[in-house]
Amino acid sequence: MKKIELLTRSTAKMDKALKLNVLNCILHLAPATVAGLGDVCHHASPACRAACIHYSGRAAMIKKGENTNTIIEARKRKTKLFFQDNKAFMAALFADIARQQNYAAKKCMALAIRLNGTSDIPWEKIRHDGKSIFDLFPDVQFYDYTKNPDRLSLGISNYHVTFSRSEINETIAHEKLLKGHNVAIVFAGKRLPEKYTVIDNEMEFVFDVINGDEHDLRHLDPRGVVVGLTAKGKGKKDTSGFVVAL
């Protein structure tokens, strides 16, 4: 069987983890319904779909007169495999994780994997012989962002999930903050605020804002904070409320 590589371990943000001696890998699929076979982002808002990081960085570098590139097409192929032959997809993913685990061990590095780089799949529900991917790789730290509020209290020791605010779920995002969960918020401009205020029952609750652009290792974040992210790609022109203006 031809080796299928699903994980990416070299992007500008992934490389920032190297200074922390962590090998950071990410799985990028074609977001939402871009691949044309199903929706991998069921809880995404309209603005989230429009401003997805899928349309930034190298994936946004499309030649004049064309509407795609090799990165976009590769993500589509991965997504089609996920839907059309999930068994083969998962086998390839397991093999890829094992390769990255061996590579990290040789380099004396920790391994952190983000499975939903441009998707929001509930990986905890996908089983192989009754076991989840987190059971099969207990020594690997997995993490993700999600807009699905039901995925924040999974009780999986090696899987950290950060809630992601959008223009339509701010009330839920504030509820999650008040309950001690971390919430990622995209802010306009190049500088992040130091604090974020939530008003609940006429009371003000102030949360620290950490810089989520310094690296992508969300499992290392302190608990009960706002993970501030600066708008990128199409998000820089957002007027829907997805990006919070300062």
VOLOKOL-521902 format. One record per residue: residue in three letters; x, y, z of N, C-alpha, C in turn. Coordinates in pm, whole numbers, plus 50000, padded with zeros to 5 digits. Example, Ala and Ser with C-alpha at 12.3 -4.5 7.8 and 13.67 -1.06 7.14 Angstrom:
ALA513194943150780512304955050780513204967050780/SER512854977550708513674989450714512905000350787/
end
This chain:
MET500844988050000500005000050000500875012550000/LYS500555022049915501305034449906501175042450034/LYS502315047750081502305055650204501535068650182/ILE500585071050271499785083350264500155092150383/GLU500655104050357501025113250463499905123250483/LEU499315123050600498195131850630498595143850716/LEU499585142050799499975152450893501045161650836/THR500945174250872501945184250835502705188250960/ARG504015189050951504775192951069505635205351045/SER505405212150934506165224150907505275235150851/THR504785243450940504105255850903504695266750993/ALA504425279150960504995289951039504625288751187/LYS503375285051216502945284251355503425271251420/MET503425260351345503925247851402505385248951441/ASP506155256151362507595257451388507885265051518/LYS506925273051563507115280651687507195271451809/ALA506695259251795506725249651906508125243951928/LEU508985245151828510315239351838511115245451953/LYS510875258351979511605264852088511215259352225/LEU510075252152228509615245752351509915230852350/ASN510735226652251511135212752235509935203452212/VAL508995208452133507805200752099507705199551947/LEU507525187451899507225185251758505725186851741/ASN505325196951667503915200451653503435196751513/CYS502445187851505501905183551376500425187051367/ILE499945188451245498555192651225497955185151106/LEU496675182251118495935176051008495025186550945/HIS495305189850820494495199450746493595192150648/LEU492285193550664491335188550566490735200450492/ALA490015197950386489265208550320488095211850412/PRO487945224250456486955227650558485505226850511/ALA484615226150609483165226750584482765216850473/THR482185222050364481735213450254482565215350128/VAL483765220750144484605223950029484925211749943/ALA485085200150006485415188049930484215182349856/GLY483005186949890481815182849818481205169549857/LEU481625163849970481105150750011480385150950145/GLY480585160950223479995161750356480565173850428/ASP480035176350546480445188150623481335183750739/VAL482565188650742483485185350852483525196350956/CYS482625206150943482575217351038481115220551072/HIS480415211251131478975212451151478585224651235/HIS479435229251324479085240251413479695253651369/ALA480265253951251480885266251203479835276651166/SER480105289051199479205300051163479475304351019/PRO478585312250959478825317150822480155324650809/ALA480475333150906481705340850899482935332050920/CYS482775321951003483885312551025484215305350895/ARG483195301350823483405294550696484055303950594/ALA483645316450598484175326150501485615330250533/ALA485925331050663487245336050705488195324950748/CYS487855312550717488655301150761490135302750723/ILE491025298150812492465299150784492865290550664/HIS491955282350617492185274850492492495284450378/TYR491965296550388492145306450282493245316450314/SER494175312750401495295321450434496605313950416/GLY497715320950431499025314650417499265309450277/ARG499975298350270500335292850139499125287850060/ALA498065284050131496865279450061496185290649985/ALA496485303050023495875314649956496675319149835/MET497825313149813498685317249701498255310049574/ILE497315316049505496755310149383497155318749263/LYS497635312149159498085319449041496925326548972/LYS497235337548910496225345148839495565336648731/GLY494245337048729493485329248632493125315348679/GLU493625311348798493315298248853492495299848981/ASN491865289049026491045289749147491445279449252/THR492605273149232493075263249328494595262249320/ASN495165254249411496595251549408496845237649466/THR498095233649473498405220049517498015217649663/ILE498085227849746497735226349888496235223849903/ILE495435231749836493985230149842493565216549790/GLU494165212449679493805199549620494215187949710/ALA495345189249776495795178749869494815177449985/ARG494335188650035493365188350145492045182050099/LYS491655184849977490435178749923490585163649912/ARG491755159049867491975144549853491905137749990/LYS492485143850090492435138150225490985137150274/THR490235147750250488845148150296487985137850223/LYS488225136450094487475126450018487775112350067/LEU489035109850103489395096850156488695094550290/PHE488615105050372487935104050501486485099550484/PHE485815105050385484395101750363484205088850283/GLN485045086650184484825075450093485415062250141/ASP486485062850219487125050750272487725053950407/ASN486845055450506487295059650638488275049750701/LYS488085036950671488995026850726490415029150676/ALA490555031750547491875034450490492445047650542/PHE491565057450557492005070350611492565068750751/MET491825061850838492265060150976493545051950984/ALA493675041850899494905033850897496095042550860/ALA495885051250762496945060350720497275070250830/LEU496255074950901496475084451010497245077951124/PHE496865065651159497575058451265499045056651228/ALA499295052851103500665050651057501455063651060/ASP500805074451022501475087451020501805092051162/ILE500885090051255501155093851394502325085751449/ALA502355072851418503455064351464504785069251409/ARG504805073451282506025078751222506485091351295/GLN505525100351320505875112751389506335110051532/GLN505725099951595506105096251731507555091151733/ASN507915083151636509285078051628510275089251600/TYR509885098351511510745109651477510975118451601/ALA509905121251674510025129451794510915122751898/ALA510785109651912511605102252009513085103151973/LYS513395101951844514775102951800515365116751828/LYS514515126951822514965140651846514835144651993/CYS514395135152076514175137752221513205149252241/MET512115148952164511095159452171509755153552211/ALA508915161852270507525158052294506765159352163/LEU505625152652152504815153152030503425158352063/ALA502985168551991501635174052007500975174651870/ILE499755169151862499075168351733497705174951740/ARG497465183751645496155190051629495455183151513/LEU494375176251543493675168351442492725176851358/ASN492235187751415491295196451343491955209651307/GLY492845209251208493475221751165492485230651093/THR491675224551007490665231950931489375223650927/SER489035217951040487815209851052487385209951198/ASP486265203551227485785202451366485115188851383/ILE485905178551359485415164751365485495159651509/PRO484455153351560484495147551695485275134251693/TRP486575135051697487425123151683487175112951794/GLU486695117651908486435108552019485335098351987/LYS484555101151883483465092051847483885081651743/ILE485065083351685485545073951584486335062851654/ARG485915050451633486505039151704487185029251609/HIS488245023351660488945012751589489085001051685/ASP488384990251657488344978851750487934983251890/GLY486994992451894486454996952022487275007752090/LYS488375011852029489245021852092489305034652008/SER489455045952076489605058652006491075060951974/ILE491345070751893492725074251858493525078251982/PHE492825083752082493485088052205493865076052292/ASP493065065452283493395052952353494595046052287/LEU494635046552156495685039652082497045046452094/PHE497025059652120498275067152134498265074852267/PRO498315067852379498195074352510499355083652545/ASP500505081852478501665090152508501755102552419/VAL500795104152330500765115852241499785126052296/GLN500195138752299499285149352340498525154452218/PHE497215153252221496355158452115495655171052166/TYR495315179952075494585192052114493825197351993/ASP492825205552020492015211251912491295223751959/TYR490785231151862489795241651885488455235851840/THR487365240351900486055235651856484985246351876/LYS483965245751794482785254251815481605245751862/ASN481875233251890480865224251944480955224452096/PRO480005230752165480085232052311480055218852386/ASP479595208352321479505195252386480845188052391/ARG481865193752327483155186852321484165191852424/LEU483725200052519484675206052614484905197852739/SER484055188652769484195180852893484215165952860/LEU485195161952781485265148152734485945138952835/GLY486755144652923487445136553023488525127652966/ILE489145131952855490225124352792491545130952831/SER492385123752901493575129652962494575135352861/ASN494655129352742495635134052644494995141752528/TYR493825147652555493145155652452492625168452515/HIS493195179652472492805192752524492005200152417/VAL490845205552455489975212352359489685226652407/THR489895236252319489625250352346488395254752268/PHE487455261052334486255265752263486615277852178/SER485925279352066486215290151972484975298851952/ARG485105311551985483995321051972483755324751825/SER482495327051790482135332151657481105343251673/GLU480615348151562479635359051565478265354351612/ILE478045341051621476725336151660476725328251791/ASN477895326251851477915318151973478535325352094/GLU478525338652089479185346252196478595343152334/THR477295341552342476665338452472477215325352528/ILE477315315252441477865302452484479335303852522/ALA480075311652443481495313852472481685320052609/HIS480835329752643480925336152774480565326352885/GLU479575318052860479195307852959480365298352985/LYS481075294652879482205285552894483335292152971/LEU483565304952946484585312253021484245312553170/LEU483005315453198482565316353337482655302953409/LYS482645292053332482765278653391484205273853397/GLY485145282553355486555279153367487205273453244/HIS486465272953133487045267953009487805279152937/ASN488745275352855489445285152773488665287752644/VAL488665300252601487935303952480488855311952387/ALA488935307652263489725314852163488855325652099/ILE489415337652090488705348952030489625355851930/VAL489095358751813489855365651710489615380651724/PHE490695388251734490615402751751491145409951628/ALA490585421751602491025430051490492345436851525/GLY493105440251422494345447451444495525438251472/LYS496655444451500497895436951521498215434751668/ARG497525441851757497795440551900496585434851972/LEU496855426152066495785419852143495515427652271/PRO494275427552320494005433952448494605425552561/GLU494815431752675495345424452790494235417652869/LYS493015423452861491895418152938490655417152850/TYR489725408552891488445406852822487365406152928/THR486325414352912485285415353014483995408552970/VAL483435400853060482145394353040481185399653144/ILE479995403953101478985408853195477925398153210/ASP477715393853335476735383353363475935387353486/ASN474605388053469473735392353581474205405553640/GLU474535414853552474955428453588476275428653665/MET477005417753662478325417353725479395415953618/GLU480535422553640481635421953545482665411453588/PHE483045403053493484085393153516485195395753414/VAL486395397653462487515401353375488475389453361/PHE488785386153238489655374753209490945379353142/ASP492025372753175493305375653110493255370852965/VAL493915378352877494045374552737495485370552712/ILE495695358252670497045353952636497215354152485/ASN498445354752441498725355552298498755341552236/GLY497685338052167497605324952105498395323751977/ASP498985334751931499795334451810501255330951839/GLU501645330951966503035327852001503385313451967/HIS502415304651982502555290751942501145284851939/ASP501015272551896499695266251884499435255651990/LEU500285254652089500195244052188499205247752298/ARG497935246552267496875251052357496815243152488/HIS497315231152490497295223252613498245228952719/LEU499135238052679500055244252774499495256952835/ASP498325261352787497745273852835497235272452979/PRO497305283353057496665282953189495155281653171/ARG494485277053273493035274653263492245287353290/GLY491125289053218490235300253242490705313353183/VAL491255312753061491735324752995491135326052855/VAL491265338052801490925340452661492195338552580/VAL492115330252478493235328252386493045338152272/GLY493805348852276493675359252176494405355852047/LEU493725357651936494295355151804494075367351717/THR495055371451640494865382751549494225377651419/ALA493415385951358492725382151234493725379851122/LYS493475369451046494385365850936493575363650808/GLY494245364750695493605362050568492345370350548/LYS491265363750508490005370550484489395376350611/GLY489835371250726489315376150853489645390850878/LYS490685395850813491085409850830490015419450778/LYS489155414550691488095422950632486725419750689/ASP486675411550794485405407250851484635419050914/THR483335419650887482475429750950481255423351015/SER481265410051028480095402851080480035402551231/GLY481175405151297481265403451441482065391251478/PHE482445383251379483325371751405484645376551463/VAL485175387051404486385393451455485975404751549/VAL486495404551671486125414451771486945427151752/ALA486265438151731486935450951714487325456551850/LEU488485462851856488985468551981488645483351989/
end
